[in-house]
């Protein structure tokens, strides 16, 4: 599928227009995002993604539209793991809830660039070296099984090599300075802990992209479909973060569901190498079924 450069330009214009409205109009005043508002925005972002999916359907056909929808559902479900880490990061650095929206906004802009590079590299590798799907598929199966038995994530930002690198060249203040990322002291530029949080969030997102992007590549090898479904999922990540952060105790089996999704997608990628294709519609149904079961289990199975 050849995609015109105008579609790429139009997509990015749409994304930056939405982000500008989000930060400049709807969230101009910093505030703590309540669960109800977060859930409303989650519905808004999902609706925008579904409208774009309609555009894909009419412009590129049913198959590409199903690929977009499946990729979007996979990426959005895998974002749950990002959210658990974001909660740990904000808690560790004691970032007030009023500043978290701004940090996630700038973190998403960084993720757009980093994930774009990752996606185009992944598509190029699969197109040129078809055997690499075995590596990607095997990695996803391994990650999914590991996630099932993995203990709680331990956060050690002081050992993060990126953070240590930045601290070598840029001094960091010991306390927050409102919502500022940088401050000047005695004519010297200092980074605030909020900037360190932003760096750690972007690095964490890139690490999670190692899992999620190959998972979407198992559904489609088209750069435009993979990139747009990925970006729409990332755009809705902030509202999903505030929603899940408020009701996290109710969905304790969701991470187990995500682990099964990763394992299934890895198996799909491995079977595709041997020309055993699992239909897109069936894949989408299986993924949604796994997520629904994990959510229902979280609600109805009593905690001991």
Backbone bond lengths (Angstrom), bond angles and torsions (degrees), N, CA, C in turn:
res aa  C-N    CA-C-N  psi(-1)  N-CA   C-N-CA  omega(-1)  CA-C   N-CA-C  phi
1 X - - - 1.457 - - 1.518 109.14 -
2 X 1.320 117.11 115.89 1.455 122.14 177.11 1.526 109.43 -87.98
3 X 1.303 116.94 127.16 1.463 121.79 -178.72 1.521 108.70 -111.00
4 X 1.319 116.09 126.07 1.460 121.43 -179.48 1.524 111.05 -63.01
5 X 1.316 116.33 148.31 1.461 122.47 177.81 1.526 110.62 -59.41
6 X 1.336 116.47 -28.16 1.463 120.36 -179.42 1.530 111.63 -67.56
7 X 1.341 116.63 -30.79 1.465 119.49 176.06 1.532 110.22 -67.44
8 X 1.334 115.77 -40.94 1.467 119.86 178.24 1.531 110.40 -62.89
9 X 1.330 115.78 -45.79 1.469 120.03 179.79 1.531 110.26 -63.27
10 X 1.332 115.99 -46.27 1.464 120.70 -179.43 1.515 112.01 -60.68
11 X 1.340 117.25 -39.63 1.464 120.72 179.13 1.525 111.26 -62.24
12 X 1.330 116.48 -45.86 1.470 119.78 -178.52 1.529 111.49 -69.44
13 X 1.328 117.12 -34.45 1.475 119.78 174.93 1.532 109.24 -61.49
14 X 1.344 116.24 -43.77 1.460 121.17 178.71 1.530 111.22 -60.44
15 X 1.330 116.27 -46.06 1.470 121.09 -178.15 1.524 111.02 -61.97
16 X 1.343 117.10 -48.31 1.464 120.00 -177.46 1.526 111.74 -70.24
17 X 1.343 117.02 -29.67 1.461 120.11 175.64 1.533 110.38 -66.20
18 X 1.330 116.59 -44.04 1.468 121.20 178.75 1.526 110.69 -63.84
19 X 1.335 116.41 -43.41 1.466 120.30 179.20 1.525 111.56 -64.02
20 X 1.336 116.25 -39.38 1.467 120.54 178.61 1.525 110.83 -63.63
21 X 1.347 116.46 -41.94 1.464 120.58 177.42 1.524 110.73 -66.12
22 X 1.325 115.47 -39.38 1.464 120.91 -178.78 1.530 110.79 -60.90
23 X 1.340 116.39 -53.74 1.466 120.40 -175.27 1.523 112.21 -81.06
24 X 1.336 117.47 -38.30 1.459 120.44 -172.59 1.512 115.23 -86.12
25 X 1.349 116.83 -21.14 1.469 119.75 -176.52 1.531 111.44 -118.70
26 X 1.351 116.23 -62.30 1.461 120.15 -172.13 1.528 113.09 -75.40
27 X 1.331 117.49 -29.87 1.470 120.19 -179.32 1.528 110.63 -124.50
28 X 1.319 114.39 38.22 1.466 119.44 -179.19 1.523 111.60 -64.16
29 X 1.326 115.67 -37.72 1.459 120.76 178.94 1.521 109.41 -95.11
30 X 1.337 115.90 125.81 1.458 120.02 -179.69 1.531 109.91 -66.33
31 X 1.329 115.69 134.48 1.454 120.00 179.36 1.512 109.37 -159.11
32 X 1.323 114.67 161.85 1.460 119.98 175.32 1.522 108.58 -77.14
33 X 1.326 116.31 123.27 1.469 120.93 -174.46 1.531 109.73 -79.97
34 X 1.344 118.01 113.83 1.468 119.90 177.86 1.525 111.42 -74.17
35 X 1.330 116.53 163.01 1.463 121.77 -176.50 1.534 111.06 -60.16
36 X 1.342 117.55 -42.33 1.463 121.08 -177.88 1.527 110.87 -60.88
37 X 1.333 117.07 -44.49 1.474 120.71 178.83 1.523 110.55 -65.37
38 X 1.340 116.32 -40.71 1.466 120.91 179.88 1.533 110.94 -62.95
39 X 1.328 116.17 -41.85 1.473 120.01 179.03 1.527 110.72 -65.76
40 X 1.333 116.71 -37.59 1.475 120.77 177.65 1.523 110.59 -62.18
41 X 1.343 115.68 -46.71 1.468 119.94 179.67 1.534 111.50 -67.15
42 X 1.324 116.80 -33.09 1.468 119.84 176.37 1.524 110.08 -60.78
43 X 1.332 116.54 -44.09 1.467 121.42 177.34 1.531 110.44 -62.95
44 X 1.330 116.84 -40.50 1.476 121.27 179.43 1.531 110.49 -61.11
45 X 1.332 116.86 -48.74 1.473 120.58 -178.47 1.529 111.58 -64.11
46 X 1.331 116.44 -40.26 1.468 119.84 177.99 1.527 110.04 -64.45
47 X 1.334 117.21 -39.76 1.470 121.86 179.19 1.527 111.33 -63.48
48 X 1.339 116.56 -41.40 1.468 120.43 178.17 1.526 110.14 -62.94
49 X 1.343 116.50 -42.29 1.470 120.55 178.70 1.525 111.09 -63.16
50 X 1.338 117.64 -40.02 1.465 121.45 179.88 1.530 111.43 -68.86
51 X 1.337 116.83 -34.79 1.469 120.24 175.38 1.526 110.43 -65.04
52 X 1.328 115.85 -40.39 1.466 119.46 176.64 1.529 110.07 -65.36
53 X 1.333 115.87 -34.93 1.462 120.16 177.43 1.532 110.96 -62.39
54 X 1.334 116.49 -36.23 1.466 120.43 175.08 1.529 111.25 -63.00
55 X 1.337 115.11 -40.68 1.467 119.77 176.69 1.536 110.43 -60.17
56 X 1.324 116.69 -44.18 1.467 121.07 178.38 1.527 110.21 -60.85
57 X 1.342 116.10 -40.92 1.468 120.75 -179.72 1.532 111.43 -60.60
58 X 1.334 116.83 -48.75 1.465 120.32 -176.84 1.530 112.55 -74.39
59 X 1.332 116.18 -27.92 1.469 119.35 -176.22 1.527 112.37 -90.54
60 X 1.356 117.12 -37.01 1.465 120.01 -172.24 1.527 114.19 -121.32
61 X 1.340 117.46 -7.18 1.456 119.34 175.02 1.525 114.28 104.58
62 X 1.334 114.45 171.52 1.465 122.43 -174.08 1.527 112.63 -64.27
63 X 1.325 117.46 -42.84 1.467 120.54 -176.29 1.517 111.12 -61.71
64 X 1.344 116.54 -47.21 1.468 120.22 -179.53 1.525 110.88 -65.58
65 X 1.327 116.79 -35.30 1.470 120.42 178.92 1.528 110.68 -65.69
66 X 1.338 116.97 -40.50 1.463 120.72 176.78 1.521 111.16 -66.77
67 X 1.331 116.72 -37.85 1.460 120.77 177.18 1.535 110.38 -62.61
68 X 1.338 115.72 -43.73 1.468 120.02 178.97 1.525 110.13 -61.36
69 X 1.340 116.96 -48.66 1.464 121.59 -176.76 1.529 110.99 -62.40
70 X 1.333 116.47 -44.37 1.469 120.59 179.83 1.523 110.66 -64.93
71 X 1.338 116.77 -44.39 1.464 120.85 177.67 1.517 111.46 -60.93
72 X 1.330 115.79 -40.12 1.472 120.83 179.72 1.531 110.74 -64.56
73 X 1.337 116.89 -45.20 1.470 120.86 -179.86 1.532 110.23 -63.34
74 X 1.337 117.11 -42.47 1.466 120.78 179.17 1.525 110.21 -61.36
75 X 1.323 116.38 -51.56 1.462 120.80 -177.22 1.524 111.31 -63.10
76 X 1.327 116.74 -40.44 1.467 120.74 -178.73 1.528 110.68 -66.36
77 X 1.348 116.14 -39.98 1.469 119.17 179.41 1.524 111.39 -69.69
78 X 1.344 116.85 -37.73 1.456 119.94 178.58 1.522 111.81 -70.04
79 X 1.341 116.66 -19.29 1.462 120.47 178.32 1.525 112.12 -65.38
80 X 1.331 116.24 -18.73 1.468 120.21 179.51 1.528 110.08 -57.77
81 X 1.328 116.50 -40.24 1.464 119.95 179.87 1.532 110.90 -64.81
82 X 1.351 116.71 -39.00 1.468 119.98 175.20 1.517 110.12 -56.75
83 X 1.331 115.59 -41.96 1.465 120.68 -174.57 1.519 111.18 -64.54
84 X 1.345 117.33 -40.59 1.459 119.57 177.45 1.530 110.69 -58.82
85 X 1.327 115.84 -40.35 1.468 120.17 179.79 1.529 110.54 -69.68
86 X 1.349 117.46 -40.47 1.470 120.44 178.14 1.533 110.63 -59.34
87 X 1.335 116.04 -40.84 1.464 120.19 178.74 1.530 110.06 -61.17
88 X 1.341 116.31 -43.58 1.463 120.58 178.61 1.530 111.68 -62.90
89 X 1.339 116.01 -42.44 1.470 120.60 -178.44 1.524 110.66 -63.68
90 X 1.322 117.42 -48.91 1.471 120.72 -179.61 1.524 111.42 -63.71
91 X 1.339 116.49 -36.11 1.465 120.05 178.82 1.520 110.66 -69.20
92 X 1.328 116.58 -43.21 1.468 121.80 -178.41 1.523 111.16 -60.48
93 X 1.334 116.83 -43.52 1.463 121.03 -177.91 1.534 112.46 -90.51
94 X 1.337 116.33 3.72 1.468 122.03 179.21 1.532 111.65 51.38
95 X 1.341 116.01 47.90 1.470 121.03 179.75 1.527 108.59 -79.80
96 X 1.335 118.64 120.75 1.464 120.49 179.11 1.526 111.18 -58.42
97 X 1.326 116.59 145.10 1.470 121.68 -177.42 1.521 112.07 -57.49
98 X 1.330 117.46 -28.28 1.461 121.45 -176.83 1.539 112.28 -66.69
99 X 1.355 117.09 -24.64 1.471 120.82 -178.92 1.523 113.29 -97.85
100 X 1.316 117.96 -9.51 1.466 120.63 -172.32 1.527 112.42 -66.98
101 X 1.331 117.43 -34.63 1.469 120.65 -179.32 1.523 110.86 -61.35
102 X 1.350 116.63 -44.09 1.469 120.60 -178.60 1.525 110.90 -64.85
103 X 1.337 117.12 -42.99 1.471 120.90 -179.85 1.524 110.02 -61.18
104 X 1.334 117.20 -44.39 1.459 120.62 -179.95 1.529 111.71 -67.09
105 X 1.347 117.05 -32.39 1.465 120.99 177.73 1.532 110.28 -61.38
106 X 1.346 116.43 -51.56 1.462 119.97 -179.63 1.527 111.30 -69.94
107 X 1.329 116.16 -29.92 1.460 119.52 176.10 1.510 111.88 -64.27
108 X 1.333 116.59 -36.94 1.466 120.96 179.39 1.531 110.71 -68.13
109 X 1.324 117.14 -37.82 1.470 119.37 177.20 1.523 110.80 -61.12
110 X 1.322 116.08 -41.07 1.468 119.71 176.89 1.515 111.31 -65.38
111 X 1.348 116.54 -38.58 1.463 121.17 -179.94 1.524 111.86 -65.15
112 X 1.344 117.30 -33.68 1.466 121.05 178.52 1.532 110.26 -57.89
113 X 1.321 116.07 -43.77 1.472 120.91 -177.82 1.521 110.55 -71.60
114 X 1.339 116.55 -49.91 1.461 120.90 -175.29 1.528 111.65 -64.78
115 X 1.330 116.13 -42.45 1.468 119.26 -179.69 1.531 111.39 -69.71
116 X 1.341 116.84 -34.65 1.457 120.13 176.94 1.522 111.19 -58.28
117 X 1.336 115.73 -46.42 1.473 120.65 178.22 1.525 110.15 -60.92
118 X 1.327 115.98 -45.36 1.459 122.21 -177.99 1.526 111.22 -61.34
119 X 1.334 116.79 -44.51 1.469 121.65 -176.66 1.521 111.23 -65.02
120 X 1.333 116.75 -48.01 1.476 119.47 -178.39 1.529 111.25 -64.71
121 X 1.331 116.69 -35.29 1.465 120.01 176.85 1.530 110.05 -66.52
122 X 1.360 116.46 -42.31 1.458 120.42 -179.69 1.520 112.41 -64.32
123 X 1.329 117.12 -44.07 1.473 121.41 178.74 1.529 110.53 -62.75
124 X 1.335 116.08 -42.46 1.467 120.58 179.97 1.526 111.12 -62.96
125 X 1.335 116.55 -40.39 1.467 120.39 -179.89 1.528 111.31 -66.19
126 X 1.345 116.79 -45.56 1.467 120.20 -178.64 1.523 110.97 -65.95
127 X 1.340 116.25 -38.14 1.462 120.42 -179.94 1.530 110.75 -66.06
128 X 1.318 115.46 -37.67 1.474 119.51 -174.93 1.523 112.24 -88.29
129 X 1.347 116.44 -38.51 1.470 121.10 -177.64 1.527 108.39 -123.79
130 X 1.314 117.54 90.01 1.462 122.20 -173.90 1.522 111.60 -61.16
131 X 1.354 117.41 -28.50 1.458 120.50 -177.59 1.536 112.41 -67.25
132 X 1.331 116.49 -13.73 1.466 118.36 -177.72 1.532 111.52 -68.81
133 X 1.359 117.29 -16.06 1.467 119.21 176.95 1.530 110.67 -63.40
134 X 1.353 116.88 -27.93 1.474 120.10 177.16 1.527 109.75 -64.93
135 X 1.345 116.25 -42.11 1.465 120.77 178.95 1.523 110.52 -65.18
136 X 1.339 115.92 -48.31 1.462 120.40 179.77 1.534 110.86 -61.63
137 X 1.347 116.15 -46.45 1.458 120.50 -178.47 1.521 112.29 -63.24
138 X 1.330 115.53 -45.92 1.463 120.33 178.52 1.522 111.63 -61.78
139 X 1.324 116.39 -39.04 1.468 121.06 178.82 1.527 111.03 -64.03
140 X 1.340 117.15 -40.73 1.464 120.78 -179.93 1.528 111.18 -66.80
141 X 1.334 117.26 -42.74 1.469 120.85 177.52 1.530 109.84 -61.31
142 X 1.332 116.43 -45.75 1.468 121.19 178.99 1.528 111.13 -60.38
143 X 1.350 116.24 -44.77 1.461 120.74 -178.93 1.527 111.20 -64.64
144 X 1.338 116.47 -42.23 1.457 120.36 179.69 1.517 111.92 -62.06
145 X 1.348 117.44 -45.79 1.469 121.57 179.45 1.529 110.37 -65.53
146 X 1.343 116.02 -40.71 1.468 120.52 178.72 1.527 110.89 -62.39
147 X 1.341 116.44 -39.18 1.469 120.96 -179.06 1.526 111.25 -64.27
148 X 1.342 116.63 -32.04 1.468 120.32 -179.80 1.525 111.86 -63.61
149 X 1.331 116.09 -34.51 1.471 120.22 -174.69 1.531 112.55 -110.01
150 X 1.326 116.02 5.68 1.468 119.95 -177.09 1.522 110.70 -75.08
151 X 1.307 115.47 138.63 1.466 121.11 175.57 1.522 109.02 -74.79
152 X 1.309 117.27 -179.99 1.458 121.45 179.49 1.530 110.33 -60.20
153 X 1.335 115.64 144.16 1.469 121.28 -179.25 1.523 109.99 -67.84
154 X 1.323 116.67 131.88 1.458 121.80 176.23 1.525 108.99 -99.92
155 X 1.311 116.11 127.48 1.463 121.10 -177.22 1.520 109.48 -100.54
156 X 1.337 116.44 121.35 1.467 121.82 177.83 1.525 108.91 -133.69
157 X 1.339 118.06 73.73 1.464 121.23 -175.61 1.514 114.15 -62.32
158 X 1.344 117.05 -27.94 1.467 118.73 -179.14 1.526 112.03 -67.56
159 X 1.361 116.80 -17.91 1.462 120.77 177.71 1.528 112.30 -94.99
160 X 1.332 116.75 -3.63 1.457 120.49 179.78 1.527 109.80 -66.20
161 X 1.342 118.74 121.78 1.474 120.71 -176.21 1.524 113.18 -62.27
162 X 1.342 118.07 -32.56 1.460 120.66 179.14 1.524 110.32 -67.17
163 X 1.332 116.26 -43.55 1.470 120.85 178.38 1.521 110.32 -62.95
164 X 1.331 115.97 -43.94 1.482 119.74 179.56 1.522 110.77 -63.57
165 X 1.333 117.04 -36.17 1.465 120.93 178.06 1.529 110.96 -63.78
166 X 1.343 116.42 -46.89 1.464 120.19 -179.55 1.527 111.41 -63.08
167 X 1.323 116.78 -37.88 1.460 120.33 -177.69 1.525 112.52 -67.68
168 X 1.334 115.99 -21.73 1.468 119.40 177.73 1.523 111.54 -69.79
169 X 1.336 116.17 -31.37 1.465 120.42 -174.75 1.528 113.35 -109.48
170 X 1.327 116.38 -13.97 1.454 119.03 -176.17 1.522 109.65 -138.96
171 X 1.343 118.04 114.54 1.474 119.80 179.13 1.526 110.77 -64.99
172 X 1.328 114.99 149.32 1.459 120.84 -177.50 1.529 109.37 -119.62
173 X 1.326 116.34 134.13 1.457 120.59 178.81 1.531 109.77 -70.76
174 X 1.306 116.10 157.30 1.454 120.19 -179.09 1.512 113.87 -85.47
175 X 1.342 117.14 -7.29 1.460 120.55 -177.77 1.517 110.34 -140.19
176 X 1.326 115.87 162.76 1.460 121.92 177.01 1.527 110.35 -72.51
177 X 1.331 116.21 150.75 1.466 122.42 174.51 1.524 107.84 -124.55
178 X 1.324 114.72 69.95 1.454 119.78 -176.75 1.523 110.21 63.85
179 X 1.341 115.80 -134.72 1.464 120.34 -179.51 1.528 112.57 -97.98
180 X 1.339 116.21 14.40 1.475 120.05 -175.61 1.523 111.19 -81.67
181 X 1.330 114.65 141.39 1.464 120.93 177.83 1.525 111.47 -89.36
182 X 1.347 116.31 -27.89 1.463 121.78 179.77 1.528 109.53 -135.18
183 X 1.326 116.02 149.27 1.468 121.83 174.19 1.525 108.45 -139.39
184 X 1.345 114.81 159.92 1.467 120.11 175.62 1.517 109.72 -109.06
185 X 1.341 115.32 131.74 1.459 121.68 175.95 1.522 108.54 -133.30
186 X 1.328 114.83 123.37 1.477 119.45 -178.65 1.531 111.21 52.24
187 X 1.344 115.47 42.78 1.464 123.89 177.95 1.521 113.86 67.92
188 X 1.322 116.75 9.53 1.465 121.11 177.48 1.531 109.72 -107.47
189 X 1.334 116.08 143.68 1.463 121.33 -179.84 1.523 109.63 -87.85
190 X 1.329 116.29 127.17 1.458 122.45 178.43 1.526 109.35 -119.23
191 X 1.316 115.75 142.85 1.466 120.33 169.92 1.518 107.75 -86.80
192 X 1.315 116.64 146.60 1.463 120.43 175.74 1.530 109.01 -94.67
193 X 1.336 118.25 163.85 1.472 119.73 175.86 1.530 112.76 -55.80
194 X 1.343 116.96 -24.90 1.462 120.60 178.77 1.534 110.84 -64.76
195 X 1.340 116.69 -35.46 1.463 120.59 177.25 1.532 109.90 -67.99
196 X 1.348 116.86 -39.46 1.459 120.61 177.48 1.540 110.49 -62.56
197 X 1.329 115.78 -39.08 1.467 120.50 177.09 1.530 110.13 -60.93
198 X 1.338 116.14 -43.51 1.470 121.50 179.32 1.526 110.64 -60.65
199 X 1.326 117.02 -44.18 1.466 121.57 179.52 1.527 110.60 -62.53
200 X 1.329 116.69 -45.51 1.465 120.97 -177.89 1.529 110.66 -65.13
201 X 1.338 117.07 -38.39 1.465 120.85 179.15 1.532 110.49 -63.90
202 X 1.337 117.17 -43.80 1.472 119.88 179.61 1.521 111.80 -66.47
203 X 1.335 116.62 -39.75 1.467 120.26 178.13 1.524 109.94 -65.93
204 X 1.344 116.23 -42.36 1.472 120.38 178.60 1.524 110.90 -61.32
205 X 1.345 115.91 -41.98 1.470 119.84 179.80 1.523 110.74 -63.21
206 X 1.339 116.84 -39.10 1.463 120.26 179.25 1.525 111.04 -65.84
207 X 1.338 116.06 -37.14 1.471 120.06 177.55 1.526 110.18 -64.30
208 X 1.334 116.56 -42.91 1.466 119.89 178.94 1.520 111.34 -68.43
209 X 1.334 116.88 -27.23 1.465 120.59 178.60 1.529 110.88 -65.34
210 X 1.336 117.06 -23.75 1.464 121.18 176.48 1.526 109.84 -60.44
211 X 1.340 116.99 -31.82 1.468 121.33 176.35 1.519 111.65 -85.71
212 X 1.339 115.68 -49.96 1.467 120.06 -167.79 1.526 113.67 -72.24
213 X 1.333 117.77 -39.68 1.467 119.40 -177.42 1.527 112.09 -66.49
214 X 1.356 119.89 -46.14 1.470 118.07 173.78 1.528 112.20 -58.73
215 X 1.341 117.07 -31.79 1.467 119.79 178.93 1.520 110.76 -64.04
216 X 1.333 117.56 -41.87 1.466 120.73 178.13 1.520 110.33 -72.20
217 X 1.337 117.23 -33.10 1.465 120.47 177.45 1.529 111.26 -65.34
218 X 1.336 116.62 -20.84 1.464 119.62 175.39 1.522 110.98 -70.43
219 X 1.339 116.48 -21.38 1.462 121.88 -179.11 1.525 111.19 -92.03
220 X 1.322 117.56 -41.27 1.462 121.57 -177.34 1.521 110.19 -147.04
221 X 1.332 115.97 145.75 1.468 121.39 175.72 1.527 110.85 -105.83
222 X 1.324 116.11 10.32 1.459 119.61 -179.40 1.525 110.02 -88.82
223 X 1.320 116.94 123.98 1.463 121.77 -174.49 1.524 112.03 -58.31
224 X 1.333 117.02 -42.58 1.467 120.65 -176.28 1.528 110.89 -65.26
225 X 1.320 117.34 -43.14 1.471 121.60 -179.87 1.530 110.41 -66.90
226 X 1.323 116.60 -46.82 1.469 120.48 -178.69 1.526 110.65 -63.59
227 X 1.333 115.98 -44.96 1.468 120.83 -176.45 1.528 111.63 -66.86
228 X 1.328 117.08 -48.66 1.468 119.78 -176.36 1.530 111.94 -67.26
229 X 1.326 118.07 -40.30 1.470 119.94 178.38 1.524 110.23 -64.99
230 X 1.333 116.63 -37.78 1.461 122.40 178.82 1.520 111.05 -65.35
231 X 1.325 116.64 -46.07 1.467 121.43 -176.52 1.523 111.15 -67.92
232 X 1.334 117.69 -40.72 1.471 119.69 178.21 1.528 111.09 -62.76
233 X 1.338 116.61 -37.41 1.465 119.47 177.00 1.524 111.00 -65.53
234 X 1.335 116.62 -40.65 1.464 121.49 179.43 1.529 110.65 -66.56
235 X 1.339 117.14 -38.39 1.465 120.90 179.91 1.530 111.36 -61.16
236 X 1.322 116.70 -34.84 1.460 120.05 179.83 1.514 113.67 -86.47
237 X 1.340 116.04 1.98 1.461 120.09 -174.57 1.531 112.54 -68.05
238 X 1.353 117.39 -35.78 1.467 119.94 -177.57 1.517 111.61 -64.10
239 X 1.344 116.27 -50.78 1.462 119.19 -179.62 1.528 110.73 -63.73
240 X 1.351 116.42 -36.59 1.458 120.24 177.96 1.529 110.32 -65.04
241 X 1.344 116.23 -35.88 1.471 120.80 178.20 1.531 110.30 -60.53
242 X 1.335 116.86 -50.47 1.462 120.23 -177.50 1.529 111.64 -67.34
243 X 1.339 115.94 -31.82 1.473 119.35 178.12 1.526 110.20 -70.19
244 X 1.334 117.18 -48.67 1.461 121.07 -177.41 1.524 111.07 -69.93
245 X 1.336 116.97 -35.81 1.462 120.64 178.73 1.524 110.46 -59.47
246 X 1.337 116.51 -31.44 1.453 120.14 -179.43 1.520 113.90 -83.55
247 X 1.349 117.14 -24.36 1.478 119.28 -176.05 1.528 111.07 -127.14
248 X 1.348 116.38 25.88 1.466 121.42 -172.58 1.530 112.71 -60.39
249 X 1.340 116.23 -30.63 1.455 119.60 -176.84 1.517 113.62 -68.05
250 X 1.332 117.35 -17.67 1.459 120.26 -175.73 1.535 113.40 -85.99
251 X 1.345 118.05 -12.95 1.470 120.48 -173.70 1.527 111.40 -125.34
252 X 1.324 116.01 57.90 1.467 120.05 -174.97 1.530 112.59 -72.27
253 X 1.348 118.19 -18.43 1.463 120.58 -179.68 1.535 112.48 -96.41
254 X 1.334 116.62 2.88 1.463 119.21 -177.05 1.525 110.78 -65.69
255 X 1.326 117.02 -38.54 1.464 120.33 179.29 1.535 110.70 -63.61
256 X 1.338 117.16 -35.89 1.467 121.01 176.27 1.529 109.83 -63.10
257 X 1.340 116.03 -41.72 1.459 120.23 177.07 1.514 112.32 -61.37
258 X 1.334 116.07 -41.91 1.468 120.85 178.44 1.523 110.31 -62.15
259 X 1.327 117.62 -39.15 1.468 121.83 178.20 1.525 110.81 -61.17
260 X 1.342 117.18 -42.14 1.470 120.83 178.10 1.534 111.00 -67.23
261 X 1.344 116.93 -36.30 1.468 120.36 177.38 1.529 110.00 -61.64
262 X 1.337 116.28 -46.97 1.475 120.56 178.80 1.526 110.87 -58.44
263 X 1.331 116.36 -45.24 1.469 120.61 -178.78 1.532 110.77 -62.83
264 X 1.328 116.55 -44.59 1.475 120.57 179.43 1.532 111.04 -61.25
265 X 1.349 116.88 -45.45 1.461 120.15 -178.14 1.519 110.36 -65.15
266 X 1.343 116.84 -37.13 1.467 120.06 176.00 1.511 111.93 -61.81
267 X 1.342 116.52 -42.34 1.472 121.50 177.56 1.531 110.26 -63.39
268 X 1.346 116.34 -40.71 1.469 120.30 177.90 1.522 111.08 -60.51
269 X 1.326 116.12 -40.18 1.461 120.00 -179.77 1.526 110.92 -68.41
270 X 1.327 117.25 -39.16 1.467 121.12 179.14 1.535 110.98 -66.26
271 X 1.333 116.69 -43.58 1.473 119.42 -179.09 1.532 111.63 -66.81
272 X 1.347 116.58 -30.01 1.467 119.29 -179.67 1.522 111.46 -64.92
273 X 1.324 117.25 -29.41 1.464 120.62 178.09 1.528 110.96 -64.16
274 X 1.339 115.62 -31.09 1.469 120.69 -179.98 1.529 111.01 -96.99
275 X 1.359 115.59 20.02 1.462 123.33 175.73 1.525 112.32 62.92
276 X 1.335 116.76 28.99 1.464 121.71 173.01 1.526 106.25 -107.35
277 X 1.315 115.59 97.09 1.463 120.57 -173.98 1.532 111.29 -94.04
278 X 1.317 116.01 127.10 1.459 121.46 172.22 1.530 106.86 -87.58
279 X 1.341 119.12 120.30 1.466 120.74 -176.51 1.530 112.43 -54.20
280 X 1.339 115.36 145.53 1.458 121.41 -177.51 1.529 111.33 -57.98
281 X 1.341 116.71 -43.81 1.466 120.61 -177.76 1.531 111.06 -63.74
282 X 1.324 116.76 -39.11 1.464 121.30 177.80 1.528 110.28 -66.96
283 X 1.351 116.55 -41.84 1.465 121.26 178.26 1.527 110.96 -59.90
284 X 1.339 115.33 -45.42 1.463 120.31 179.54 1.525 110.28 -61.01
285 X 1.333 117.01 -43.88 1.464 121.40 179.63 1.524 112.15 -61.82
286 X 1.331 116.49 -43.63 1.476 120.92 179.93 1.535 110.86 -63.51
287 X 1.337 116.73 -43.59 1.466 121.31 -178.90 1.529 110.88 -63.70
288 X 1.337 116.79 -46.35 1.467 120.72 179.39 1.531 110.08 -64.00
289 X 1.349 117.31 -39.49 1.463 121.36 178.71 1.535 111.22 -61.42
290 X 1.320 116.58 -45.04 1.482 120.97 179.44 1.527 110.73 -60.03
291 X 1.334 116.20 -45.36 1.467 120.28 -178.71 1.528 111.59 -66.46
292 X 1.332 116.80 -41.33 1.467 120.45 178.93 1.529 111.18 -63.42
293 X 1.336 116.66 -42.77 1.469 120.70 179.00 1.522 110.60 -61.56
294 X 1.351 117.00 -42.09 1.469 120.12 -179.31 1.531 111.30 -66.13
295 X 1.339 116.68 -37.00 1.468 120.55 178.32 1.528 110.94 -69.08
296 X 1.347 116.12 -45.57 1.470 120.44 179.70 1.526 110.92 -64.62
297 X 1.330 116.73 -38.47 1.471 120.42 176.99 1.524 110.84 -62.49
298 X 1.331 115.91 -39.00 1.473 120.66 178.81 1.529 110.91 -63.42
299 X 1.335 116.21 -35.21 1.469 120.56 -176.63 1.531 111.89 -80.05
300 X 1.344 117.24 -42.25 1.454 120.20 -168.92 1.540 115.24 -98.10
301 X 1.326 117.31 -22.86 1.468 118.74 178.01 1.517 109.19 -83.21
302 X 1.299 116.44 119.41 1.469 120.72 -176.74 1.525 110.03 -68.80
303 X 1.336 114.36 140.43 1.465 119.83 176.77 1.521 109.17 -78.16
304 X 1.350 116.44 132.98 1.462 120.01 -177.78 1.530 109.61 -70.89
